């Protein structure tokens, strides 16, 4: 049997997916709108107990059409597994489109028009699911959650547990990988302490096990095929960087993503 995610097939998500904002809300100077919006990953069937808010889709996400793919996905999946959550989760991003340029995200962190559509998704997810915990990956996601809480009655009434943790790819953007990894695992351990007791209905009850000073292979959990569209090849769920932006100029690099099957995952 091959599991897959059927995608957006029911309300309230159908209407949201049909009426998403474009370049009028997401300026092309700051967002790669040409690669289209990427909406979610995880359950849209009312069974989610944990809601994860990420940042923005990168090149792997643009190809797969799901968020949190690649290095970040296995780290986050491992974190959820420590909470006893293997399937009952849903993930959305702070931004619907990939951020272009280092300052793009910060410049629009509190953009009211971007928040308006994002808040509609958060309203729908909390209303349609019995969400017990919300996890924000990084400061932009934390700001997004805070804006939602102040946006209306659904956000204000939410009584689940919220915790912000360091973004899973933070060590890769740091000059001192070991120190950054230690900061990440310390942050994630704090998150586990806060969130573990809040998840009253895990998929599998597990004792709380903290991280060591760095993530190991045992801390990474593959994303299930049930999170991805029908027919997606298994190697696209690999943690290896199979999609790379290339080009001699900024414009060419922005317009080009080269997809290559990792050598050790080829059937030939």
C-alpha positions in Angstrom: 0.0 0.0 0.0 1.2 3.5 -0.9 0.0 6.2 1.4 -0.3 9.7 0.2 -1.9 13.1 1.2 -5.0 13.8 -0.9 -4.5 17.5 -0.3 -7.2 20.1 0.2 -10.4 18.2 -0.4 -12.9 19.7 2.1 -14.0 22.9 3.7 -13.0 25.2 5.3 -9.7 24.6 3.4 -11.1 24.4 -0.1 -12.3 28.0 0.1 -9.0 29.2 1.5 -7.0 27.4 -1.2 -9.2 28.9 -3.9 -8.8 32.5 -2.6 -5.2 33.0 -1.8 -3.4 36.3 -2.1 -0.9 37.0 -4.8 1.5 39.8 -5.7 -0.8 42.5 -4.5 -0.1 41.3 -1.0 3.3 39.6 -1.4 5.6 42.0 -3.3 8.0 40.4 -5.8 10.9 42.4 -4.4 10.7 40.4 -1.2 9.0 37.1 -2.2 9.4 34.5 -4.9 5.8 34.5 -6.0 6.7 33.0 -9.3 7.1 29.6 -7.7 3.5 29.8 -6.3 2.1 29.4 -2.8 2.8 26.4 -0.7 0.0 25.9 1.9 0.6 23.2 4.5 1.8 19.7 5.5 0.0 17.2 7.6 -3.6 16.5 8.4 -6.5 18.5 7.1 -9.1 15.9 8.2 -9.9 17.3 11.7 -7.5 14.9 13.6 -4.6 17.3 14.3 -3.7 17.7 18.0 -0.5 19.8 17.4 -0.2 22.8 15.1 3.3 23.8 13.9 4.0 27.2 12.4 7.1 27.4 10.2 8.6 30.3 8.3 8.5 30.1 4.5 8.9 27.5 1.7 12.3 27.0 0.1 13.2 25.2 -3.2 12.4 21.7 -2.0 9.0 22.8 -0.8 8.4 24.5 -4.2 8.8 21.1 -6.0 7.0 18.9 -3.5 4.2 21.4 -2.8 4.3 20.8 0.9 6.1 22.8 3.7 9.0 21.7 5.9 10.8 19.4 3.6 14.5 18.3 3.7 16.8 18.9 6.6 14.2 20.8 8.7 11.5 18.1 8.2 13.3 15.2 9.9 14.4 17.4 12.8 10.8 18.6 13.4 9.4 15.2 12.9 11.8 13.9 15.6 10.7 16.6 17.9 7.0 15.7 17.4 7.8 12.0 18.0 9.2 12.9 21.4 5.8 14.4 22.2 4.2 11.1 21.1 2.8 12.7 17.9 3.5 10.6 14.8 0.6 11.6 12.6 -1.8 14.0 14.4 -0.3 17.3 13.4 -0.7 20.0 10.8 1.8 22.6 9.7 1.5 26.0 8.1 4.0 28.7 7.4 4.3 32.3 8.4 4.6 33.2 4.7 2.8 31.6 1.8 5.6 32.3 -0.6 9.4 31.9 -0.4 11.2 34.9 1.1 13.6 36.6 -1.4 16.5 38.3 0.3 17.6 38.3 3.9 15.5 41.2 5.0 12.3 40.2 3.3 10.9 38.2 6.2 11.6 40.8 8.8 10.2 43.6 6.6 6.9 41.8 6.5 6.8 40.2 9.9 3.8 42.3 11.0 2.3 43.0 7.6 -1.5 43.2 8.2 -2.5 42.0 4.8 -0.3 38.9 4.9 -1.5 38.2 8.5 -5.2 38.5 7.4 -5.0 35.4 5.1 -2.7 33.5 7.5 -5.1 34.2 10.4 -7.9 32.7 8.3 -6.0 29.5 8.1 -5.2 29.5 11.8 -8.8 30.1 12.6 -9.9 27.2 10.4 -7.3 24.8 11.8 -8.2 25.6 15.4 -11.9 25.4 14.8 -11.7 22.2 12.7 -9.3 20.3 15.1 -8.9 19.8 18.8 -5.5 21.5 18.9 -3.8 21.0 22.3 -0.4 22.6 21.5 1.1 25.1 19.0 4.8 25.1 18.2 6.4 28.2 16.5 9.6 27.5 14.7 11.6 30.8 15.1 10.8 34.4 15.9 8.8 35.1 12.7 6.5 32.2 13.5 6.2 33.4 17.1 5.2 36.9 15.8 2.6 35.2 13.5 1.0 33.4 16.4 0.9 36.5 18.6 -0.8 38.5 15.8 -3.4 35.7 15.4 -4.1 35.7 19.1 -5.0 39.4 18.8 -6.9 39.1 15.5 -10.3 38.0 16.7 -12.4 35.9 19.0 -11.0 32.5 17.8 -7.4 33.4 18.6 -8.3 35.1 21.8 -10.3 32.0 23.0 -7.5 29.5 22.2 -6.6 27.8 25.4 -3.9 25.3 24.2 -0.3 25.5 25.1 2.0 27.6 23.0 5.8 27.5 22.8 8.4 29.0 20.5 11.6 27.0 19.7 14.6 27.8 17.7 14.2 27.2 13.9 15.4 23.7 13.0 18.0 25.0 10.4 19.4 27.7 12.7 22.8 25.8 13.0 23.3 25.8 9.3 23.1 29.6 9.2 25.5 30.2 12.1 29.2 30.7 11.9 29.7 28.3 14.9 27.7 25.2 14.1 28.5 23.4 17.3 27.5 26.3 19.6 24.4 26.9 17.5 23.4 23.3 17.7 23.8 23.4 21.5 21.6 26.4 21.6 19.0 24.7 19.4 18.9 21.5 21.5 18.6 23.5 24.8 15.7 25.5 23.3 14.1 22.3 22.1 14.4 20.7 25.5 12.7 23.7 27.0 9.9 23.2 24.5 9.6 19.5 25.3 9.2 20.3 29.0 6.4 22.8 28.3 4.6 20.8 25.5 4.9 17.2 26.6 2.3 17.5 29.4 0.0 19.6 27.2 -0.4 16.9 24.6 -3.2 14.8 26.3 -4.0 12.7 23.3 -0.7 11.6 21.7 -0.6 9.0 19.0 1.7 7.0 21.2 2.4 7.7 24.9 6.1 8.2 25.3 8.2 9.2 28.3 9.9 12.5 27.9 13.5 12.1 26.6 15.6 15.2 26.3 18.1 16.0 23.6 21.9 15.9 24.1 24.1 18.8 23.1 23.7 18.0 19.4 21.3 16.3 17.1 22.2 12.7 16.2 20.9 10.4 13.5 18.7 8.8 16.1 17.0 12.2 16.7 15.8 12.4 13.1 12.5 10.9 12.0 11.5 10.4 8.3 8.4 12.2 7.2 5.7 9.7 6.4 4.6 9.2 2.8 1.1 10.2 4.0 2.3 13.8 4.2 3.1 14.0 0.5 1.2 14.1 -2.8 0.3 11.0 -4.8 3.1 9.5 -6.8 6.0 11.4 -5.1 9.2 9.3 -5.4 10.7 8.2 -2.1 14.0 10.0 -2.7 12.2 13.3 -2.5 11.6 12.5 1.2 15.3 12.2 1.7 17.2 14.6 3.9 19.8 15.0 1.1 19.7 18.3 -0.8 18.3 17.2 -4.1 17.0 20.6 -5.1 19.5 23.5 -5.6 19.1 27.0 -6.9 21.7 27.8 -9.6 22.5 30.6 -11.9 25.2 33.1 -12.9 23.1 36.1 -11.8 20.6 36.7 -9.0 17.7 36.8 -11.5 18.8 33.5 -13.1 19.3 31.8 -9.8 15.9 33.0 -8.7 14.3 31.4 -11.8 16.2 28.1 -11.7 16.0 25.1 -9.4 18.0 22.0 -10.5 16.6 18.7 -9.3 19.0 15.8 -9.0 18.3 12.3 -7.7 21.0 11.7 -5.0 23.5 9.1 -6.3 23.0 6.6 -3.5 19.2 6.7 -4.0 19.2 5.9 -7.7 17.9 2.5 -8.9 20.7 2.3 -11.5 
